[in-house]
């Protein structure tokens, strides 16, 4: 979120002694914790499995509490009595939020509209939580009264939301751009004395372009998640389903956003499993000689995360992002790792959509939802939108070629 001025409330992020993420909202001037913010943070810590989700909702709370301080609205008193915000207050917060997102510009981008609506929804949910906890109606059934109050408040919050400016369409890489990135990274990683960074970059690239993995999923891969002789699949495992020691990256540890799943290579010219096997042999293992004279492989470091930095620690997200920036600079392609994921699913969706058998097409679409790790099939909508736009462009190209109605019949 782009801010015109610093928040009046600061968000402090930390982990407790058991490695669980925690957040604290404090006044920037006095450094005193917000009472309502502290209660809400404690509730979120119990309800949110992902630190990313926890801190996102705390950012929404941070924004609302900062508005309260800036406009001298006693939110602590209001929230701790379980009272909803008035129509004027909701409109005031929406205008304050809009000014911060505009930051001197005349109009908000589609991304800023999405952010604006998300902050409004987060604020509404925070107020609703306090209503559930503390609202005490006079002479009415509490459950019915809360439901009525929340419905009335929801109408007010909905009134200040902004409509989406356009249909979301998945970005893409052209075939030439994919070829350019592949050529650069393959050459850079296979020269006589390659940079370790380029070897890592090529491995990340192939995992993203062959499987559509998110960069967080790739950085969270452990050796036990990688293909073996018994199982050719990669396994994506959510953090809450992990056993064992905490990720040493702690609060900056990658958190797979998608559902867990097992995926095997599907393209004929796959570089797996040998690319992972070679990477482990050359960068994660060392050969030792036993007393018997036989040799064996032993890990170089104690943790089991696949991708490592030059120091042997699990590869951090900022380093992975810097690798993507280097690829962009070297190839001239405006590249990010997530763009490779989109490129994979754009092509996978187009292949499935072109299947003639409607029953098989439906089954394969369901498979694609599983492959992406999505809970909701609507996650494919951005790829549907791109495919629809590309079909329209093809139609325009046909008309531009001068074909007549009779020749198209």
C-alpha positions as CSV (number, residue, x, y, z in Angstrom):
1,X,0.0,0.0,0.0
2,X,1.3,3.4,-0.9
3,X,0.9,5.9,1.9
4,X,0.9,9.7,1.8
5,X,2.1,9.9,5.4
6,X,3.2,7.4,8.0
7,X,0.6,5.5,10.0
8,X,-0.2,6.9,13.4
9,X,-0.2,3.3,14.6
10,X,2.9,1.1,14.2
11,X,2.7,-2.7,13.5
12,X,5.4,-4.6,15.4
13,X,6.0,-8.2,14.1
14,X,7.7,-10.9,16.2
15,X,7.6,-14.5,17.1
16,X,7.0,-16.0,20.5
17,X,9.2,-18.6,22.2
18,X,7.4,-21.4,20.4
19,X,7.9,-19.9,17.0
20,X,4.4,-18.6,16.5
21,X,3.9,-15.3,14.8
22,X,2.6,-12.4,16.8
23,X,1.7,-8.8,16.1
24,X,1.5,-5.7,18.3
25,X,-0.2,-2.4,17.4
26,X,1.3,0.6,19.2
27,X,0.9,4.4,19.0
28,X,3.7,6.0,17.0
29,X,3.9,9.0,19.4
30,X,3.7,7.3,22.8
31,X,4.6,3.7,21.9
32,X,1.7,2.5,24.0
33,X,-0.2,-0.5,22.8
34,X,-3.7,0.0,21.4
35,X,-6.2,-1.8,23.7
36,X,-8.6,-2.7,21.0
37,X,-5.7,-3.5,18.6
38,X,-4.1,-5.8,21.2
39,X,-7.4,-7.7,21.8
40,X,-7.9,-8.1,18.0
41,X,-4.3,-9.2,17.5
42,X,-4.6,-11.9,20.1
43,X,-7.8,-13.2,18.5
44,X,-6.2,-13.2,15.0
45,X,-3.2,-15.1,16.4
46,X,-5.6,-17.9,17.5
47,X,-7.6,-17.9,14.2
48,X,-5.0,-17.4,11.5
49,X,-2.9,-20.4,10.5
50,X,-0.7,-18.3,8.2
51,X,1.5,-15.5,9.4
52,X,0.9,-13.7,6.1
53,X,-2.9,-13.8,6.8
54,X,-2.3,-12.6,10.4
55,X,-0.2,-9.6,9.4
56,X,-2.5,-8.7,6.5
57,X,-5.5,-8.4,8.8
58,X,-3.3,-6.5,11.3
59,X,-2.4,-4.1,8.5
60,X,-6.2,-3.5,8.0
61,X,-6.5,-2.8,11.8
62,X,-3.5,-0.6,11.7
63,X,-5.1,1.6,9.0
64,X,-8.4,1.9,10.8
65,X,-6.8,2.7,14.2
66,X,-4.5,5.3,12.5
67,X,-7.5,7.0,11.0
68,X,-9.1,7.1,14.5
69,X,-6.0,8.8,15.9
70,X,-5.7,11.2,13.0
71,X,-9.4,12.2,13.2
72,X,-9.7,12.0,17.0
73,X,-12.3,9.3,16.9
74,X,-12.2,7.3,20.2
75,X,-12.2,3.8,18.5
76,X,-11.2,2.0,21.7
77,X,-14.3,3.2,23.5
78,X,-16.5,2.5,20.5
79,X,-15.1,-1.0,19.7
80,X,-15.0,-2.1,23.4
81,X,-18.7,-1.4,23.6
82,X,-19.4,-3.4,20.5
83,X,-20.7,-0.4,18.6
84,X,-20.7,-0.1,14.8
85,X,-19.2,3.0,13.0
86,X,-21.7,5.6,11.9
87,X,-22.4,6.3,8.2
88,X,-20.4,9.6,8.4
89,X,-17.5,7.8,10.1
90,X,-17.3,5.1,7.5
91,X,-17.4,7.7,4.7
92,X,-14.7,9.6,6.5
93,X,-12.5,6.6,6.8
94,X,-13.0,5.8,3.1
95,X,-12.0,9.3,2.1
96,X,-8.9,9.2,4.3
97,X,-8.0,5.8,2.9
98,X,-8.5,7.0,-0.7
99,X,-6.3,10.0,-0.2
100,X,-3.5,7.8,1.0
101,X,-3.8,5.5,-1.9
102,X,-4.0,8.3,-4.5
103,X,-0.8,9.9,-3.0
104,X,-1.2,13.0,-5.2
105,X,-2.5,11.3,-8.3
106,X,-5.9,12.1,-9.8
107,X,-7.2,8.5,-10.2
108,X,-6.6,5.2,-8.6
109,X,-5.3,2.2,-10.6
110,X,-7.1,-1.1,-10.7
111,X,-4.6,-2.5,-8.2
112,X,-5.2,0.5,-5.9
113,X,-9.0,0.0,-6.2
114,X,-8.4,-3.7,-5.2
115,X,-6.3,-2.6,-2.2
116,X,-8.9,0.1,-1.2
117,X,-11.7,-2.4,-1.2
118,X,-9.6,-5.0,0.8
119,X,-8.8,-2.4,3.5
120,X,-12.5,-1.5,3.8
121,X,-13.4,-5.2,4.1
122,X,-10.7,-5.7,6.7
123,X,-12.0,-2.7,8.7
124,X,-15.5,-4.0,8.5
125,X,-14.5,-7.4,9.7
126,X,-12.6,-5.9,12.6
127,X,-15.6,-3.8,13.8
128,X,-17.9,-6.9,13.3
129,X,-15.6,-9.0,15.6
130,X,-15.9,-6.4,18.4
131,X,-19.7,-6.3,17.9
132,X,-19.8,-10.1,18.3
133,X,-17.8,-9.9,21.4
134,X,-19.1,-6.8,23.2
135,X,-22.4,-5.6,21.8
136,X,-25.2,-5.8,24.5
137,X,-28.6,-4.8,23.2
138,X,-31.3,-3.5,25.5
139,X,-34.6,-5.5,25.5
140,X,-33.7,-7.6,22.5
141,X,-32.4,-11.0,21.8
142,X,-28.7,-10.7,21.5
143,X,-28.2,-13.0,18.5
144,X,-30.9,-11.3,16.5
145,X,-29.8,-7.9,17.5
146,X,-26.2,-8.5,16.4
147,X,-27.3,-9.9,13.1
148,X,-29.5,-6.9,12.5
149,X,-26.8,-4.4,13.4
150,X,-24.2,-6.2,11.3
151,X,-26.5,-6.3,8.3
152,X,-27.1,-2.5,8.6
153,X,-23.4,-1.8,9.0
154,X,-22.6,-4.0,6.0
155,X,-24.9,-1.9,3.8
156,X,-23.0,1.2,4.9
157,X,-19.6,-0.3,4.2
158,X,-20.8,-1.7,0.8
159,X,-21.9,1.8,-0.2
160,X,-18.3,3.2,-0.1
161,X,-16.7,0.4,-2.0
162,X,-15.5,1.0,-5.5
163,X,-16.4,-1.2,-8.5
164,X,-13.6,-3.1,-10.2
165,X,-12.4,-1.0,-13.1
166,X,-11.9,-3.9,-15.5
167,X,-11.9,-7.7,-15.8
168,X,-8.8,-9.3,-14.4
169,X,-6.7,-10.9,-17.1
170,X,-3.7,-13.1,-16.3
171,X,-0.4,-11.6,-17.6
172,X,1.7,-13.8,-19.9
173,X,5.1,-14.4,-21.5
174,X,5.3,-14.8,-25.2
175,X,6.9,-17.9,-26.7
176,X,9.9,-15.8,-27.8
177,X,10.3,-14.4,-24.3
178,X,10.2,-17.9,-22.7
179,X,12.8,-19.1,-25.2
180,X,15.0,-16.1,-24.4
181,X,14.9,-16.7,-20.7
182,X,15.4,-20.5,-21.1
183,X,18.5,-19.9,-23.4
184,X,20.1,-17.3,-21.1
185,X,19.6,-19.4,-17.9
186,X,20.6,-22.7,-19.4
187,X,23.8,-21.3,-20.9
188,X,24.6,-19.3,-17.7
189,X,24.2,-22.5,-15.6
190,X,26.1,-24.9,-17.8
191,X,29.3,-23.0,-18.6
192,X,32.6,-24.5,-17.4
193,X,32.6,-22.6,-14.1
194,X,29.0,-21.3,-13.5
195,X,27.9,-18.9,-10.9
196,X,26.0,-20.7,-8.1
197,X,23.4,-18.0,-8.4
198,X,22.7,-18.9,-12.0
199,X,22.4,-22.6,-11.2
200,X,19.8,-21.7,-8.6
201,X,18.0,-19.3,-11.0
202,X,17.8,-22.0,-13.7
203,X,16.4,-24.6,-11.2
204,X,13.8,-22.0,-10.0
205,X,12.9,-21.2,-13.6
206,X,12.2,-24.7,-14.6
207,X,10.2,-25.4,-11.5
208,X,8.0,-22.4,-12.2
209,X,7.7,-22.9,-16.0
210,X,7.2,-26.6,-15.9
211,X,4.8,-26.8,-12.9
212,X,3.5,-23.3,-12.4
213,X,4.8,-23.3,-8.8
214,X,4.7,-20.1,-6.9
215,X,8.1,-18.8,-5.8
216,X,7.1,-19.3,-2.1
217,X,6.3,-22.9,-2.8
218,X,9.7,-23.4,-4.5
219,X,11.6,-21.8,-1.7
220,X,9.7,-24.0,0.8
221,X,10.6,-27.3,-1.0
222,X,12.6,-29.7,1.2
223,X,14.6,-32.7,0.0
224,X,11.9,-35.1,1.1
225,X,9.4,-33.2,-1.2
226,X,11.5,-33.8,-4.3
227,X,11.4,-36.7,-6.8
228,X,13.0,-40.0,-5.8
229,X,13.4,-43.4,-7.5
230,X,10.2,-44.5,-5.8
231,X,8.1,-41.4,-6.5
232,X,8.7,-39.0,-9.5
233,X,6.5,-36.3,-7.9
234,X,7.2,-33.0,-6.2
235,X,5.1,-32.4,-3.1
236,X,3.8,-29.0,-2.0
237,X,3.2,-29.0,1.7
238,X,1.5,-26.2,3.6
239,X,3.3,-24.9,6.7
240,X,0.7,-26.1,9.2
241,X,1.0,-29.6,7.8
242,X,4.8,-29.7,8.4
243,X,6.5,-31.6,11.2
244,X,10.0,-31.0,12.5
245,X,12.1,-27.9,13.3
246,X,11.0,-24.4,12.5
247,X,12.2,-22.7,9.3
248,X,15.3,-20.7,10.2
249,X,14.0,-17.9,8.1
250,X,11.4,-17.4,10.8
251,X,8.9,-14.6,10.0
252,X,10.4,-14.3,6.5
253,X,9.9,-18.0,5.8
254,X,8.0,-18.7,2.6
255,X,4.4,-19.7,3.2
256,X,2.8,-21.7,0.4
257,X,-0.6,-20.0,-0.2
258,X,-2.1,-22.9,-2.2
259,X,-3.4,-26.3,-1.1
260,X,-0.9,-29.2,-0.7
261,X,-0.6,-31.5,-3.7
262,X,1.7,-33.9,-5.5
263,X,2.7,-33.3,-9.1
264,X,4.8,-35.3,-11.5
265,X,6.4,-33.9,-14.7
266,X,4.0,-33.7,-17.7
267,X,6.1,-32.4,-20.6
268,X,8.2,-34.6,-22.8
269,X,11.4,-32.5,-22.5
270,X,11.3,-32.2,-18.8
271,X,14.6,-31.5,-17.0
272,X,13.4,-33.4,-13.9
273,X,14.4,-35.3,-11.9
274,X,18.0,-35.1,-13.0
275,X,18.2,-31.3,-12.5
276,X,17.3,-31.7,-8.8
277,X,19.5,-34.7,-8.4
278,X,22.5,-32.9,-10.0
279,X,21.8,-29.8,-7.8
280,X,21.8,-31.9,-4.6
281,X,24.9,-33.8,-5.6
282,X,26.9,-30.7,-6.5
283,X,25.6,-28.2,-3.9
284,X,24.0,-30.0,-1.0
285,X,26.0,-33.3,-0.5
286,X,29.5,-34.3,-0.1
287,X,31.2,-37.7,-0.7
288,X,32.8,-39.4,2.3
289,X,34.8,-42.6,2.6
290,X,33.8,-45.1,5.2
291,X,36.2,-47.3,7.2
292,X,35.2,-50.2,4.9
293,X,36.6,-48.2,1.9
294,X,33.2,-47.6,0.4
295,X,32.0,-44.1,-0.4
296,X,28.7,-42.5,0.7
297,X,27.0,-39.1,0.4
298,X,26.3,-37.0,3.4
299,X,24.5,-33.6,3.6
300,X,26.7,-30.5,3.8
301,X,24.2,-28.6,6.1
302,X,21.8,-29.6,8.8
303,X,18.5,-28.3,7.3
304,X,16.7,-30.1,4.4
305,X,15.5,-27.1,2.3
306,X,16.3,-27.7,-1.3
307,X,17.5,-24.2,-2.4
308,X,20.3,-22.7,-0.5
309,X,22.2,-19.4,-0.5
310,X,26.0,-19.1,-0.8
311,X,26.2,-19.4,3.0
312,X,24.3,-22.7,3.0
313,X,21.2,-21.2,4.6
314,X,17.8,-21.7,3.1
315,X,17.5,-19.2,0.2
316,X,15.6,-16.1,1.3
317,X,12.9,-14.4,-0.7
318,X,14.8,-11.2,-1.4
319,X,17.6,-13.1,-3.0
320,X,15.2,-15.0,-5.2
321,X,13.6,-11.7,-6.3
322,X,17.0,-10.3,-7.1
323,X,17.6,-13.2,-9.3
324,X,14.4,-12.5,-11.2
325,X,15.5,-8.9,-11.6
326,X,18.8,-10.0,-13.0
327,X,17.1,-12.3,-15.5
328,X,15.0,-9.3,-16.6
329,X,18.1,-7.1,-17.0
330,X,20.0,-9.7,-19.0
331,X,17.1,-10.7,-21.4
332,X,15.2,-7.4,-21.6
333,X,12.0,-9.2,-20.6
334,X,10.0,-7.6,-17.8
335,X,10.2,-10.7,-15.8
336,X,9.1,-12.0,-12.3
337,X,8.9,-15.5,-11.0
338,X,5.1,-15.2,-10.7
339,X,4.9,-14.4,-14.4
340,X,6.4,-17.8,-15.2
341,X,3.5,-19.3,-13.2
342,X,1.0,-17.4,-15.2
343,X,2.8,-18.4,-18.5
344,X,2.4,-22.1,-17.5
345,X,-1.3,-21.8,-16.6
346,X,-2.2,-19.7,-19.7
347,X,-0.8,-22.6,-21.8
348,X,-2.3,-25.3,-19.7
349,X,-5.7,-23.7,-19.8
350,X,-5.6,-23.1,-23.5
351,X,-4.7,-26.8,-24.1
352,X,-7.6,-28.0,-21.9
353,X,-10.1,-25.5,-23.4
354,X,-9.3,-26.8,-26.9
355,X,-10.3,-30.4,-26.0
356,X,-13.3,-31.4,-28.2
357,X,-14.8,-33.9,-25.7
358,X,-16.9,-31.8,-23.3
359,X,-16.8,-34.5,-20.5
360,X,-13.0,-34.8,-20.8
361,X,-12.7,-31.0,-20.9
362,X,-14.6,-30.7,-17.6
363,X,-12.5,-33.4,-15.9
364,X,-9.3,-31.7,-17.1
365,X,-10.4,-28.3,-15.9
366,X,-10.9,-29.9,-12.4
367,X,-7.5,-31.4,-12.7
368,X,-6.1,-27.9,-13.5
369,X,-7.7,-26.5,-10.3
370,X,-5.9,-29.2,-8.3
371,X,-2.7,-28.6,-10.2
372,X,-2.8,-24.9,-9.2
373,X,-3.6,-25.7,-5.6
374,X,-6.7,-23.6,-5.6
375,X,-9.8,-24.1,-3.4
376,X,-12.1,-22.2,-5.8
377,X,-12.5,-23.1,-9.5
378,X,-13.1,-19.3,-10.0
379,X,-9.3,-18.9,-9.6
380,X,-9.1,-20.0,-13.3
381,X,-11.2,-17.0,-14.4
382,X,-8.2,-14.8,-15.1
383,X,-7.0,-17.5,-17.6
384,X,-10.4,-17.8,-19.1
385,X,-10.4,-14.0,-19.6
386,X,-7.0,-14.1,-21.3
387,X,-8.1,-17.0,-23.6
388,X,-11.3,-15.1,-24.5
389,X,-9.3,-12.0,-25.3
390,X,-6.8,-13.9,-27.5
391,X,-9.7,-15.5,-29.4
392,X,-11.1,-12.1,-30.0
393,X,-7.8,-10.9,-31.2
394,X,-7.6,-13.8,-33.6
395,X,-11.0,-12.9,-35.0
396,X,-9.9,-9.3,-35.5
397,X,-6.7,-10.5,-37.3
398,X,-8.9,-12.5,-39.7
399,X,-11.0,-9.5,-40.6
400,X,-7.8,-7.4,-40.9
401,X,-6.6,-9.9,-43.5
402,X,-9.4,-9.0,-45.8
403,X,-11.4,-12.3,-45.6
404,X,-15.0,-12.1,-46.8
405,X,-18.1,-13.6,-45.2
406,X,-18.2,-16.2,-47.9
407,X,-14.6,-17.3,-47.3
408,X,-15.3,-17.7,-43.6
409,X,-18.4,-19.8,-44.1
